[in-house]
Amino acid sequence: MTRFTSTERYIVSSELALAVNAAVTLEKPLLIKGEPGTGKTRLAEELAASLDTELLRWHIKSTTKAQQGLYEYDAVSRLRDSQLGSDKVHDISHYIKPGKLWQAFTAEKRPVLLIDEIDKADIEFPNDLLHELDQMEFHVYETGEQISAKQRPIVIITSNNEKELPDAFLRRCFFHYIRFPDEDTLADIVRVHFPTIRKDLLSQALEVFFELRDVPNLKKKPSTSELLDWLKLLLAESITPADLQEQHSHGGLMPMFGALLKNEQDVELVEKLAFMARRQGR
């Protein structure tokens, strides 16, 4: 397999690249944690693209059950067809809908399976997948089939750390925490998305951005994706480095702050700090 590294569209740290390649070598699921907006989901997309293979996305919600990843049996449709006298009812396989694990296990080419935001589900959800992720097989009770993986899919599991995952599950994974990028790495990421951005605008914007992230007691620190949204707006509105510098030096809110601050408590906090900075500047 080609070793995974940064691409023209996606910058990864050497530690993250090492984690991806280690998980692939060990044939273990890669559990990725980190702040929302640090590129966890994008990692799976870029890995699949670099391998020229299919990406199967299983986005987890609070109501998601592990069984849905294997298959779902549509008993209601079978009952309805039975009442209508359809011949389909004699073949129960018509009512079995393969889930994402089934699709990954039976893919012709080794796919990337993304189990996204696993911490959203019930605490028992990870435990209910232990056997399937370990043995790469499961039984379909309605048809008597045994579904086994043709080859082990590359499994990427993301978590926003909303709840702790069981120890038995963690033991079966290779773990990596994506630290928030430093200023140089973030500048590289920005240039991937905005290759013609002026160096002085980028420098001034990053200064404002990191100062905002350092504000104590923010409920939600702005992430990489929010920085990119903010820069897109600054460029669209032709905001200059001088505009940013002037507002920053006079204790004003940054232009287009709604791209960075996502709740009213954080807006009020930053407004209060800006007001205090203006009073001290008199």
DRENMI-932812 format. One record per residue: x, y, z of N, C-alpha, C in turn; residue in three letters. Coordinates in steps of 0.1 Angstrom, whole numbers, m for minus. Layout:
N
{site {X, Y, Z}, {X, Y, Z}, {X, Y, Z}, "ALA"},
...
END
This chain:
282
{site {8, m12, 0}, {0, 0, 0}, {9, 12, 0}, "MET"},
{site {5, 23, m8}, {11, 36, m7}, {10, 42, 6}, "THR"},
{site {20, 47, 12}, {20, 53, 25}, {12, 67, 24}, "ARG"},
{site {4, 69, 34}, {m4, 81, 34}, {4, 93, 39}, "PHE"},
{site {3, 104, 32}, {10, 116, 36}, {0, 128, 32}, "THR"},
{site {5, 140, 35}, {m2, 152, 31}, {m4, 152, 16}, "SER"},
{site {m15, 158, 11}, {m17, 159, m3}, {m18, 174, m6}, "THR"},
{site {m20, 177, m19}, {m22, 191, m23}, {m34, 197, m17}, "GLU"},
{site {m44, 189, m13}, {m57, 194, m8}, {m58, 192, 7}, "ARG"},
{site {m49, 185, 14}, {m51, 181, 28}, {m38, 180, 35}, "TYR"},
{site {m36, 189, 45}, {m23, 189, 52}, {m25, 180, 65}, "ILE"},
{site {m16, 171, 67}, {m16, 163, 79}, {m3, 164, 86}, "VAL"},
{site {m3, 163, 99}, {10, 163, 107}, {17, 149, 105}, "SER"},
{site {29, 149, 107}, {37, 136, 106}, {31, 126, 116}, "SER"},
{site {27, 130, 128}, {21, 121, 138}, {9, 115, 133}, "GLU"},
{site {0, 123, 126}, {m13, 117, 121}, {m10, 107, 109}, "LEU"},
{site {m1, 111, 101}, {2, 102, 89}, {8, 89, 95}, "ALA"},
{site {16, 90, 105}, {22, 78, 111}, {11, 69, 117}, "LEU"},
{site {1, 75, 124}, {m10, 68, 130}, {m18, 61, 119}, "ALA"},
{site {m21, 68, 108}, {m29, 62, 97}, {m22, 49, 92}, "VAL"},
{site {m9, 51, 89}, {m1, 40, 83}, {0, 28, 93}, "ASN"},
{site {2, 32, 106}, {3, 21, 116}, {m10, 13, 117}, "ALA"},
{site {m22, 20, 117}, {m35, 13, 118}, {m37, 4, 106}, "ALA"},
{site {m33, 9, 94}, {m35, 1, 82}, {m26, m12, 83}, "VAL"},
{site {m13, m10, 88}, {m4, m21, 89}, {m9, m31, 99}, "THR"},
{site {m14, m26, 110}, {m19, m35, 121}, {m33, m41, 118}, "LEU"},
{site {m39, m36, 108}, {m53, m39, 105}, {m62, m38, 116}, "GLU"},
{site {m61, m26, 123}, {m69, m22, 134}, {m77, m10, 131}, "LYS"},
{site {m89, m8, 136}, {m96, 5, 134}, {m88, 16, 140}, "PRO"},
{site {m88, 27, 133}, {m81, 40, 137}, {m91, 48, 144}, "LEU"},
{site {m90, 50, 157}, {m99, 59, 165}, {m93, 73, 165}, "LEU"},
{site {m100, 83, 159}, {m95, 96, 159}, {m103, 105, 168}, "ILE"},
{site {m97, 112, 177}, {m104, 122, 186}, {m98, 136, 183}, "LYS"},
{site {m105, 146, 187}, {m100, 159, 185}, {m112, 169, 185}, "GLY"},
{site {m109, 182, 186}, {m120, 192, 186}, {m128, 191, 173}, "GLU"},
{site {m141, 194, 173}, {m148, 195, 161}, {m142, 205, 151}, "PRO"},
{site {m141, 202, 139}, {m135, 211, 129}, {m121, 209, 127}, "GLY"},
{site {m115, 198, 132}, {m100, 196, 130}, {m97, 187, 119}, "THR"},
{site {m107, 183, 111}, {m105, 175, 99}, {m105, 160, 101}, "GLY"},
{site {m113, 155, 111}, {m113, 141, 114}, {m121, 134, 102}, "LYS"},
{site {m132, 139, 99}, {m140, 133, 88}, {m133, 134, 74}, "THR"},
{site {m126, 146, 72}, {m119, 148, 60}, {m108, 138, 58}, "ARG"},
{site {m102, 134, 69}, {m91, 124, 69}, {m96, 112, 61}, "LEU"},
{site {m108, 106, 64}, {m113, 94, 58}, {m115, 97, 43}, "ALA"},
{site {m120, 109, 40}, {m122, 112, 26}, {m109, 112, 18}, "GLU"},
{site {m99, 119, 24}, {m86, 120, 17}, {m79, 106, 16}, "GLU"},
{site {m80, 98, 26}, {m74, 85, 26}, {m80, 76, 15}, "LEU"},
{site {m93, 77, 14}, {m100, 69, 3}, {m96, 74, m10}, "ALA"},
{site {m95, 87, m12}, {m91, 93, m25}, {m76, 89, m28}, "ALA"},
{site {m67, 89, m18}, {m53, 86, m21}, {m52, 71, m25}, "SER"},
{site {m61, 63, m20}, {m61, 48, m23}, {m69, 45, m35}, "LEU"},
{site {m76, 55, m41}, {m85, 53, m52}, {m95, 42, m49}, "ASP"},
{site {m102, 43, m37}, {m111, 33, m33}, {m124, 40, m28}, "THR"},
{site {m134, 31, m25}, {m147, 36, m21}, {m146, 40, m6}, "GLU"},
{site {m153, 51, m3}, {m155, 56, 11}, {m170, 53, 14}, "LEU"},
{site {m171, 45, 25}, {m185, 42, 30}, {m186, 49, 43}, "LEU"},
{site {m196, 58, 44}, {m198, 67, 55}, {m210, 62, 64}, "ARG"},
{site {m207, 60, 76}, {m218, 56, 86}, {m218, 67, 96}, "TRP"},
{site {m227, 77, 94}, {m228, 88, 104}, {m237, 84, 116}, "HIS"},
{site {m231, 84, 127}, {m238, 80, 139}, {m246, 91, 146}, "ILE"},
{site {m259, 87, 150}, {m267, 96, 157}, {m271, 90, 171}, "LYS"},
{site {m278, 98, 179}, {m281, 93, 192}, {m290, 81, 192}, "SER"},
{site {m297, 80, 181}, {m307, 68, 179}, {m301, 57, 172}, "THR"},
{site {m289, 58, 167}, {m283, 47, 159}, {m280, 35, 167}, "THR"},
{site {m284, 23, 162}, {m281, 10, 168}, {m270, 3, 160}, "LYS"},
{site {m262, m5, 167}, {m251, m13, 160}, {m257, m22, 149}, "ALA"},
{site {m269, m28, 152}, {m275, m37, 142}, {m276, m30, 129}, "GLN"},
{site {m279, m17, 128}, {m281, m10, 116}, {m269, m10, 107}, "GLN"},
{site {m257, m11, 113}, {m245, m12, 105}, {m243, m26, 99}, "GLY"},
{site {m250, m36, 104}, {m249, m49, 98}, {m260, m51, 87}, "LEU"},
{site {m272, m50, 92}, {m283, m51, 82}, {m296, m48, 90}, "TYR"},
{site {m307, m45, 82}, {m320, m42, 88}, {m330, m51, 81}, "GLU"},
{site {m339, m57, 89}, {m349, m66, 83}, {m362, m59, 83}, "TYR"},
{site {m368, m57, 71}, {m381, m49, 70}, {m393, m58, 71}, "ASP"},
{site {m397, m61, 83}, {m408, m70, 86}, {m421, m64, 82}, "ALA"},
{site {m422, m51, 83}, {m434, m44, 79}, {m437, m46, 64}, "VAL"},
{site {m427, m44, 56}, {m429, m45, 41}, {m433, m60, 38}, "SER"},
{site {m427, m69, 45}, {m430, m83, 42}, {m444, m87, 46}, "ARG"},
{site {m449, m81, 57}, {m463, m83, 61}, {m472, m77, 51}, "LEU"},
{site {m469, m65, 46}, {m478, m58, 37}, {m478, m66, 24}, "ARG"},
{site {m467, m71, 19}, {m466, m79, 7}, {m474, m92, 8}, "ASP"},
{site {m473, m98, 21}, {m481, m110, 23}, {m496, m108, 22}, "SER"},
{site {m500, m96, 28}, {m515, m93, 27}, {m519, m91, 13}, "GLN"},
{site {m510, m86, 4}, {m513, m83, m10}, {m511, m95, m19}, "LEU"},
{site {m506, m106, m13}, {m505, m119, m20}, {m493, m119, m29}, "GLY"},
{site {m482, m111, m26}, {m470, m110, m35}, {m462, m123, m33}, "SER"},
{site {m456, m128, m44}, {m447, m139, m43}, {m434, m136, m37}, "ASP"},
{site {m431, m123, m36}, {m418, m119, m29}, {m416, m124, m15}, "LYS"},
{site {m428, m126, m8}, {m427, m130, 6}, {m420, m143, 8}, "VAL"},
{site {m419, m152, m2}, {m413, m165, 0}, {m398, m164, 0}, "HIS"},
{site {m392, m153, m4}, {m378, m151, m3}, {m375, m139, 6}, "ASP"},
{site {m371, m143, 18}, {m369, m133, 29}, {m358, m123, 26}, "ILE"},
{site {m349, m127, 17}, {m337, m118, 14}, {m342, m105, 7}, "SER"},
{site {m354, m105, 1}, {m359, m93, m4}, {m361, m82, 6}, "HIS"},
{site {m362, m86, 19}, {m365, m77, 30}, {m353, m74, 39}, "TYR"},
{site {m342, m79, 35}, {m329, m76, 42}, {m321, m65, 35}, "ILE"},
{site {m319, m54, 43}, {m312, m43, 37}, {m298, m43, 43}, "LYS"},
{site {m287, m45, 35}, {m274, m45, 40}, {m270, m31, 46}, "PRO"},
{site {m263, m32, 57}, {m258, m19, 64}, {m244, m16, 59}, "GLY"},
{site {m237, m6, 65}, {m224, m2, 60}, {m213, m12, 62}, "LYS"},
{site {m214, m20, 73}, {m204, m30, 76}, {m205, m41, 65}, "LEU"},
{site {m218, m45, 62}, {m220, m56, 52}, {m214, m51, 39}, "TRP"},
{site {m217, m38, 35}, {m212, m33, 23}, {m197, m33, 23}, "GLN"},
{site {m191, m30, 34}, {m176, m29, 35}, {m170, m43, 34}, "ALA"},
{site {m177, m53, 40}, {m171, m67, 41}, {m172, m73, 27}, "PHE"},
{site {m182, m69, 19}, {m184, m76, 6}, {m179, m68, m6}, "THR"},
{site {m172, m56, m3}, {m167, m48, m14}, {m156, m56, m22}, "ALA"},
{site {m156, m54, m35}, {m145, m61, m43}, {m132, m55, m40}, "GLU"},
{site {m131, m42, m38}, {m118, m36, m35}, {m118, m31, m21}, "LYS"},
{site {m107, m32, m14}, {m106, m28, 0}, {m111, m14, 2}, "ARG"},
{site {m122, m12, 9}, {m127, 2, 10}, {m123, 8, 23}, "PRO"},
{site {m126, 21, 25}, {m124, 28, 37}, {m138, 30, 43}, "VAL"},
{site {m140, 25, 56}, {m152, 26, 63}, {m151, 37, 73}, "LEU"},
{site {m159, 47, 72}, {m159, 58, 82}, {m171, 56, 92}, "LEU"},
{site {m168, 54, 104}, {m178, 54, 115}, {m177, 67, 122}, "ILE"},
{site {m185, 77, 118}, {m184, 91, 122}, {m191, 95, 134}, "ASP"},
{site {m184, 100, 144}, {m190, 106, 157}, {m196, 94, 165}, "GLU"},
{site {m188, 84, 168}, {m193, 72, 175}, {m198, 76, 189}, "ILE"},
{site {m193, 87, 194}, {m196, 91, 208}, {m210, 97, 209}, "ASP"},
{site {m217, 99, 197}, {m231, 103, 197}, {m240, 92, 202}, "LYS"},
{site {m237, 80, 200}, {m246, 69, 202}, {m246, 65, 217}, "ALA"},
{site {m255, 56, 220}, {m256, 50, 233}, {m243, 44, 238}, "ASP"},
{site {m241, 43, 250}, {m228, 38, 256}, {m226, 23, 252}, "ILE"},
{site {m236, 16, 249}, {m235, 2, 246}, {m232, 0, 231}, "GLU"},
{site {m233, 10, 223}, {m231, 9, 209}, {m217, 4, 205}, "PHE"},
{site {m206, 9, 211}, {m193, 4, 207}, {m191, m11, 211}, "PRO"},
{site {m196, m15, 223}, {m195, m29, 227}, {m203, m38, 218}, "ASN"},
{site {m214, m33, 212}, {m222, m42, 203}, {m215, m44, 190}, "ASP"},
{site {m204, m37, 187}, {m197, m39, 175}, {m183, m46, 177}, "LEU"},
{site {m180, m50, 189}, {m167, m56, 192}, {m164, m68, 184}, "LEU"},
{site {m173, m77, 183}, {m171, m90, 176}, {m169, m87, 161}, "HIS"},
{site {m178, m79, 156}, {m178, m77, 141}, {m165, m70, 137}, "GLU"},
{site {m161, m60, 145}, {m148, m53, 141}, {m136, m61, 143}, "LEU"},
{site {m137, m70, 153}, {m126, m79, 156}, {m124, m91, 147}, "ASP"},
{site {m135, m98, 145}, {m135, m110, 137}, {m139, m107, 122}, "GLN"},
{site {m144, m95, 119}, {m148, m91, 106}, {m158, m101, 99}, "MET"},
{site {m168, m105, 107}, {m178, m113, 102}, {m191, m112, 111}, "GLU"},
{site {m202, m116, 106}, {m214, m116, 114}, {m224, m126, 108}, "PHE"},
{site {m234, m129, 116}, {m245, m139, 111}, {m258, m132, 108}, "HIS"},
{site {m264, m136, 97}, {m277, m130, 94}, {m288, m141, 98}, "VAL"},
{site {m294, m138, 109}, {m303, m149, 115}, {m315, m152, 106}, "TYR"},
{site {m320, m142, 99}, {m332, m145, 91}, {m329, m154, 79}, "GLU"},
{site {m317, m153, 73}, {m314, m161, 61}, {m304, m173, 64}, "THR"},
{site {m298, m172, 76}, {m288, m182, 79}, {m274, m179, 73}, "GLY"},
{site {m272, m168, 66}, {m260, m165, 60}, {m249, m161, 70}, "GLU"},
{site {m237, m164, 67}, {m225, m159, 75}, {m218, m149, 66}, "GLN"},
{site {m218, m136, 69}, {m211, m126, 61}, {m197, m124, 66}, "ILE"},
{site {m187, m127, 59}, {m173, m125, 63}, {m166, m116, 53}, "SER"},
{site {m157, m108, 58}, {m150, m98, 50}, {m141, m105, 40}, "ALA"},
{site {m142, m101, 27}, {m133, m106, 17}, {m119, m101, 20}, "LYS"},
{site {m118, m89, 24}, {m105, m84, 30}, {m109, m73, 40}, "GLN"},
{site {m100, m71, 50}, {m104, m62, 61}, {m105, m48, 56}, "ARG"},
{site {m116, m42, 57}, {m117, m27, 53}, {m108, m19, 62}, "PRO"},
{site {m104, m7, 57}, {m97, 2, 66}, {m108, 10, 73}, "ILE"},
{site {m108, 9, 86}, {m119, 15, 94}, {m113, 27, 102}, "VAL"},
{site {m120, 39, 99}, {m117, 51, 106}, {m129, 55, 115}, "ILE"},
{site {m127, 56, 128}, {m137, 59, 137}, {m134, 73, 143}, "ILE"},
{site {m144, 82, 143}, {m141, 95, 149}, {m150, 97, 161}, "THR"},
{site {m144, 106, 170}, {m151, 109, 183}, {m148, 123, 186}, "SER"},
{site {m158, 131, 191}, {m156, 144, 196}, {m155, 145, 211}, "ASN"},
{site {m153, 133, 217}, {m151, 132, 231}, {m163, 136, 240}, "ASN"},
{site {m175, 134, 234}, {m187, 137, 242}, {m189, 127, 253}, "GLU"},
{site {m185, 115, 251}, {m186, 105, 262}, {m174, 96, 261}, "LYS"},
{site {m171, 89, 272}, {m160, 80, 272}, {m164, 67, 265}, "GLU"},
{site {m154, 61, 258}, {m157, 48, 251}, {m152, 37, 260}, "LEU"},
{site {m158, 25, 259}, {m155, 13, 268}, {m140, 9, 265}, "PRO"},
{site {m134, 4, 276}, {m120, 0, 275}, {m118, m12, 265}, "ASP"},
{site {m128, m21, 265}, {m127, m33, 256}, {m127, m28, 242}, "ALA"},
{site {m134, m18, 239}, {m134, m12, 225}, {m121, m5, 222}, "PHE"},
{site {m116, 3, 232}, {m104, 10, 230}, {m92, 1, 227}, "LEU"},
{site {m92, m11, 234}, {m81, m20, 232}, {m80, m25, 218}, "ARG"},
{site {m91, m25, 210}, {m91, m30, 197}, {m88, m20, 186}, "ARG"},
{site {m85, m7, 191}, {m83, 4, 182}, {m68, 9, 183}, "CYS"},
{site {m64, 15, 172}, {m52, 23, 173}, {m57, 37, 175}, "PHE"},
{site {m51, 44, 184}, {m57, 57, 189}, {m48, 69, 184}, "PHE"},
{site {m54, 80, 180}, {m47, 92, 178}, {m55, 104, 181}, "HIS"},
{site {m50, 114, 188}, {m57, 126, 191}, {m51, 137, 182}, "TYR"},
{site {m60, 144, 174}, {m55, 154, 165}, {m54, 167, 174}, "ILE"},
{site {m42, 172, 176}, {m40, 184, 183}, {m43, 196, 174}, "ARG"},
{site {m48, 207, 180}, {m51, 218, 171}, {m38, 223, 165}, "PHE"},
{site {m38, 226, 152}, {m26, 230, 144}, {m19, 242, 150}, "PRO"},
{site {m6, 243, 150}, {1, 255, 153}, {0, 265, 142}, "ASP"},
{site {5, 277, 144}, {3, 288, 134}, {9, 284, 121}, "GLU"},
{site {21, 278, 120}, {27, 275, 107}, {19, 265, 100}, "ASP"},
{site {14, 254, 107}, {6, 244, 100}, {m7, 250, 95}, "THR"},
{site {m13, 258, 104}, {m26, 264, 100}, {m24, 273, 88}, "LEU"},
{site {m13, 280, 87}, {m10, 288, 75}, {m9, 280, 63}, "ALA"},
{site {m3, 268, 64}, {m2, 259, 53}, {m16, 254, 48}, "ASP"},
{site {m24, 251, 58}, {m38, 246, 55}, {m46, 257, 48}, "ILE"},
{site {m44, 270, 53}, {m51, 281, 46}, {m47, 282, 32}, "VAL"},
{site {m34, 281, 30}, {m29, 283, 16}, {m34, 272, 6}, "ARG"},
{site {m37, 261, 12}, {m43, 250, 3}, {m56, 255, m2}, "VAL"},
{site {m64, 262, 6}, {m77, 266, 3}, {m77, 280, m4}, "HIS"},
{site {m68, 288, m1}, {m67, 302, m6}, {m53, 304, m11}, "PHE"},
{site {m49, 298, m22}, {m34, 299, m26}, {m30, 313, m29}, "PRO"},
{site {m39, 323, m32}, {m35, 336, m36}, {m36, 346, m24}, "THR"},
{site {m39, 341, m12}, {m42, 351, m1}, {m29, 359, 2}, "ILE"},
{site {m31, 372, 4}, {m19, 380, 8}, {m13, 376, 21}, "ARG"},
{site {0, 376, 21}, {7, 371, 33}, {4, 380, 45}, "LYS"},
{site {3, 393, 43}, {0, 402, 54}, {m14, 400, 60}, "ASP"},
{site {m23, 397, 51}, {m37, 395, 55}, {m38, 382, 63}, "LEU"},
{site {m31, 371, 58}, {m31, 359, 65}, {m24, 360, 79}, "LEU"},
{site {m13, 367, 80}, {m6, 369, 92}, {m15, 376, 102}, "SER"},
{site {m21, 387, 98}, {m30, 395, 107}, {m42, 387, 111}, "GLN"},
{site {m48, 379, 102}, {m60, 371, 105}, {m57, 360, 115}, "ALA"},
{site {m45, 354, 113}, {m41, 343, 122}, {m38, 349, 136}, "LEU"},
{site {m33, 361, 137}, {m30, 367, 150}, {m44, 369, 158}, "GLU"},
{site {m54, 375, 150}, {m67, 377, 156}, {m73, 364, 160}, "VAL"},
{site {m72, 354, 151}, {m78, 341, 154}, {m73, 334, 166}, "PHE"},
{site {m60, 334, 167}, {m54, 327, 179}, {m56, 334, 192}, "PHE"},
{site {m57, 348, 191}, {m60, 355, 203}, {m75, 352, 208}, "GLU"},
{site {m83, 350, 198}, {m97, 347, 201}, {m98, 333, 207}, "LEU"},
{site {m90, 323, 202}, {m90, 310, 208}, {m85, 310, 222}, "ARG"},
{site {m76, 320, 225}, {m70, 320, 239}, {m79, 328, 249}, "ASP"},
{site {m91, 333, 244}, {m99, 340, 254}, {m104, 330, 264}, "VAL"},
{site {m103, 333, 277}, {m107, 323, 287}, {m122, 322, 288}, "PRO"},
{site {m127, 310, 290}, {m141, 307, 293}, {m150, 307, 280}, "ASN"},
{site {m144, 307, 268}, {m152, 305, 256}, {m159, 292, 257}, "LEU"},
{site {m172, 291, 254}, {m179, 279, 253}, {m175, 270, 241}, "LYS"},
{site {m172, 277, 230}, {m168, 270, 218}, {m157, 277, 211}, "LYS"},
{site {m145, 272, 212}, {m134, 278, 205}, {m136, 277, 190}, "LYS"},
{site {m132, 287, 182}, {m133, 286, 167}, {m124, 275, 162}, "PRO"},
{site {m128, 268, 152}, {m120, 257, 147}, {m114, 260, 134}, "SER"},
{site {m107, 251, 128}, {m100, 253, 115}, {m111, 256, 104}, "THR"},
{site {m122, 248, 104}, {m132, 250, 94}, {m138, 264, 95}, "SER"},
{site {m140, 269, 108}, {m145, 282, 110}, {m136, 293, 105}, "GLU"},
{site {m123, 291, 107}, {m113, 300, 102}, {m114, 301, 87}, "LEU"},
{site {m115, 290, 80}, {m116, 290, 66}, {m129, 298, 61}, "LEU"},
{site {m140, 296, 68}, {m152, 303, 65}, {m150, 318, 67}, "ASP"},
{site {m143, 322, 78}, {m141, 336, 81}, {m132, 342, 70}, "TRP"},
{site {m121, 335, 66}, {m112, 341, 56}, {m119, 342, 43}, "LEU"},
{site {m128, 333, 39}, {m136, 334, 27}, {m144, 346, 27}, "LYS"},
{site {m150, 350, 38}, {m158, 362, 39}, {m149, 375, 39}, "LEU"},
{site {m138, 374, 45}, {m129, 386, 45}, {m124, 389, 31}, "LEU"},
{site {m121, 378, 23}, {m117, 380, 9}, {m129, 385, 1}, "LEU"},
{site {m141, 379, 3}, {m152, 383, m5}, {m156, 398, m2}, "ALA"},
{site {m154, 403, 10}, {m157, 417, 13}, {m145, 426, 12}, "GLU"},
{site {m134, 421, 6}, {m122, 429, 4}, {m117, 436, 17}, "SER"},
{site {m118, 428, 28}, {m112, 434, 41}, {m97, 434, 40}, "ILE"},
{site {m91, 445, 43}, {m76, 446, 42}, {m70, 443, 56}, "THR"},
{site {m57, 440, 56}, {m50, 438, 68}, {m51, 451, 77}, "PRO"},
{site {m51, 462, 71}, {m52, 475, 78}, {m65, 476, 86}, "ALA"},
{site {m76, 471, 79}, {m89, 471, 85}, {m89, 462, 98}, "ASP"},
{site {m83, 450, 96}, {m83, 441, 108}, {m74, 447, 119}, "LEU"},
{site {m63, 452, 115}, {m54, 458, 125}, {m60, 470, 133}, "GLN"},
{site {m68, 478, 125}, {m74, 490, 132}, {m84, 485, 142}, "GLU"},
{site {m93, 476, 138}, {m103, 471, 147}, {m97, 464, 159}, "GLN"},
{site {m86, 457, 156}, {m80, 449, 167}, {m73, 458, 177}, "HIS"},
{site {m66, 468, 172}, {m59, 478, 181}, {m68, 486, 189}, "SER"},
{site {m80, 489, 184}, {m90, 497, 191}, {m100, 489, 199}, "HIS"},
{site {m97, 476, 201}, {m106, 468, 209}, {m119, 465, 203}, "GLY"},
{site {m120, 465, 190}, {m133, 462, 184}, {m134, 448, 180}, "GLY"},
{site {m147, 443, 178}, {m149, 430, 173}, {m144, 428, 159}, "LEU"},
{site {m139, 416, 156}, {m134, 414, 143}, {m145, 414, 133}, "MET"},
{site {m143, 418, 120}, {m153, 418, 110}, {m158, 404, 108}, "PRO"},
{site {m171, 402, 105}, {m177, 389, 102}, {m176, 379, 113}, "MET"},
{site {m176, 384, 126}, {m174, 376, 137}, {m183, 364, 138}, "PHE"},
{site {m195, 365, 132}, {m205, 354, 132}, {m199, 341, 126}, "GLY"},
{site {m189, 342, 118}, {m183, 330, 113}, {m174, 322, 123}, "ALA"},
{site {m170, 330, 134}, {m161, 324, 143}, {m168, 321, 157}, "LEU"},
{site {m177, 330, 161}, {m184, 328, 174}, {m198, 323, 171}, "LEU"},
{site {m201, 312, 178}, {m213, 304, 174}, {m224, 304, 185}, "LYS"},
{site {m222, 312, 196}, {m233, 313, 205}, {m233, 326, 212}, "ASN"},
{site {m244, 330, 218}, {m246, 344, 223}, {m237, 347, 235}, "GLU"},
{site {m234, 336, 243}, {m225, 338, 255}, {m211, 342, 251}, "GLN"},
{site {m206, 336, 240}, {m193, 339, 235}, {m192, 353, 229}, "ASP"},
{site {m203, 356, 222}, {m203, 370, 216}, {m203, 380, 227}, "VAL"},
{site {m212, 378, 238}, {m212, 388, 249}, {m199, 389, 256}, "GLU"},
{site {m192, 377, 258}, {m179, 377, 264}, {m169, 385, 257}, "LEU"},
{site {m168, 383, 244}, {m159, 390, 235}, {m162, 405, 234}, "VAL"},
{site {m175, 408, 234}, {m179, 422, 233}, {m175, 429, 246}, "GLU"},
{site {m176, 422, 258}, {m173, 428, 271}, {m158, 431, 271}, "LYS"},
{site {m150, 421, 266}, {m135, 422, 266}, {m131, 434, 257}, "LEU"},
{site {m138, 435, 245}, {m135, 446, 236}, {m138, 459, 242}, "ALA"},
{site {m149, 460, 250}, {m153, 473, 256}, {m143, 477, 267}, "PHE"},
{site {m138, 467, 274}, {m128, 469, 285}, {m115, 474, 278}, "MET"},
{site {m112, 468, 267}, {m99, 472, 260}, {m100, 486, 255}, "ALA"},
{site {m112, 490, 250}, {m114, 504, 245}, {m113, 514, 256}, "ARG"},
{site {m119, 511, 268}, {m118, 520, 279}, {m104, 522, 284}, "ARG"},
{site {m96, 511, 284}, {m82, 511, 288}, {m73, 519, 278}, "GLN"},
{site {m78, 519, 266}, {m70, 526, 255}, {m73, 541, 255}, "GLY"},
{site {m82, 546, 263}, {m85, 561, 263}, {m74, 568, 270}, "ARG"},
END
